[in-house]
Amino acid sequence: MSSEQAGATVGATAWLLISAALVLLMAPGIGFFYAGMVRARNVLGTVMQSLITMGIVSVAWIAIGFSLAFDDGNPIIGGLTFAGLPDLRATIPGIDLAGVPLLAFVAFQLMFAIVTPALISGAGGERWRFGGFVFFVTAWSLLVYAPVAHWLFSPHGWAAELGAFDFAGGTVVHANAGVAALVVAACLGRRRGWPDPQMRPHNLPLVMTGAALLWFGWFGFNGGSALNADGIAALAVLNTQVAAASALICWALVERIRFGKPTSLGAASGAIAGLVAITPAAGYVTPLAAIAIGAIAGVVCQLAVGLKSLFRLDDALDVAAVHLGGGIVGMLAVGLFASSAVNPAVTDGLFSGGGYRLLGAQAAAAGAVTVYSAVMTLLIMTLAGRLMGSRVSAREETIGLDLSQHGEVAYGLTDPPPPGGTGRTADQASTPAAAHVRTSS
């Protein structure tokens, strides 16, 4: 190996490891983003769901998850060759890592497996029993995430063989998590009192902090998926930025038109919608196309938020509107905007003269994933409910997840009682009358 080749390999390995760290940062980002949107008595319970996901999925991924996703096996599911990683110098069927160590790729893909079920937690906000959640994450990561990752991320998966492309997980991560969120919300039922407008975000600065961590981590999410520190990685990073910016602007603009005022929560949600939508297309389209994809996602996802009220489905933190909606927009956008002039690895989309073939493959993959994820999520939730119970009791929901599930409180603040009266709880103190009302409530 020449010194130039060795330098390229070292650079690619360093980029992949840094990207893995950036993606892992998204897990606490999800925790903070969601925690700011719940009421104060559910903050720790919400963050804990993201934290325990990091623990469960890490162990499950090494034990069997990675093998199910990336061993050749058959077009539906991978084999068990990589279970427990017995050979640290093994090659991955159909994937050329170009000198990057196997373990760097394993670590990078692990972070995707962590983030995906963490996203689902928002649908069951303020009412998901911790034990039931632990069971769900364990089963879902192996029975849903790993097979779906095999379909699209492994060259031997049926969707990849069909000709579908998913650069960094628009379907594997986001549409998959989004449709699962719908099923979780339906299985758990509505929160007590929903859609009472008093169910307001208790801490918008915490939401902004989570959104910032997610935006920052997304550069590793998309940029690292190039598996090298090259022009495709640079393209993916730039496309990630401009799509998020475009979606943020368009979401805020739609809010201004519909409700008279753009909100900070809406702007943050818009940015996330743009990040979701560009994920499957980040390394396949031009920056101008990325701006268009972000704009479409900002409008579509903002409008989709209101559908839960129409269908009386309490997706507490709008996981489906942002991740299912944005994921589907992004997957179809690949079929429209992808260009082999940008990345020779992809097939030309409709607007690049490639006809409808790629668009059809994208739609087929997205459709199959949503159906499979919905059915399997329903089975897992049903089993979890019968084995240990998925929803907290009415009393536990009233006192909040923090105390009922973990014996802690997030803030530990209580106003001193006035003479002849009682003090306000931290939940009451943190929800002033002029608090922001989310447009989706």
Secondary structure as GFF3:
##gff-version 3
##sequence-region A 1 441
A	DSSP	alpha_helix	3	37	.	.	.	ID=ss1
A	DSSP	three_ten_helix	40	42	.	.	.	ID=ss2
A	DSSP	alpha_helix	43	60	.	.	.	ID=ss3
A	DSSP	pi_helix	61	65	.	.	.	ID=ss4
A	DSSP	alpha_helix	66	70	.	.	.	ID=ss5
A	DSSP	alpha_helix	102	120	.	.	.	ID=ss6
A	DSSP	three_ten_helix	121	124	.	.	.	ID=ss7
A	DSSP	alpha_helix	130	140	.	.	.	ID=ss8
A	DSSP	pi_helix	141	145	.	.	.	ID=ss9
A	DSSP	alpha_helix	146	153	.	.	.	ID=ss10
A	DSSP	alpha_helix	158	162	.	.	.	ID=ss11
A	DSSP	pi_helix	170	175	.	.	.	ID=ss12
A	DSSP	alpha_helix	176	188	.	.	.	ID=ss13
A	DSSP	alpha_helix	204	223	.	.	.	ID=ss14
A	DSSP	three_ten_helix	224	226	.	.	.	ID=ss15
A	DSSP	alpha_helix	231	259	.	.	.	ID=ss16
A	DSSP	alpha_helix	264	278	.	.	.	ID=ss17
A	DSSP	alpha_helix	287	305	.	.	.	ID=ss18
A	DSSP	alpha_helix	307	311	.	.	.	ID=ss19
A	DSSP	alpha_helix	319	319	.	.	.	ID=ss20
A	DSSP	pi_helix	320	324	.	.	.	ID=ss21
A	DSSP	alpha_helix	325	337	.	.	.	ID=ss22
A	DSSP	three_ten_helix	350	352	.	.	.	ID=ss23
A	DSSP	alpha_helix	357	387	.	.	.	ID=ss24
A	DSSP	alpha_helix	394	399	.	.	.	ID=ss25
A	DSSP	alpha_helix	401	406	.	.	.	ID=ss26
A	DSSP	alpha_helix	426	429	.	.	.	ID=ss27
###
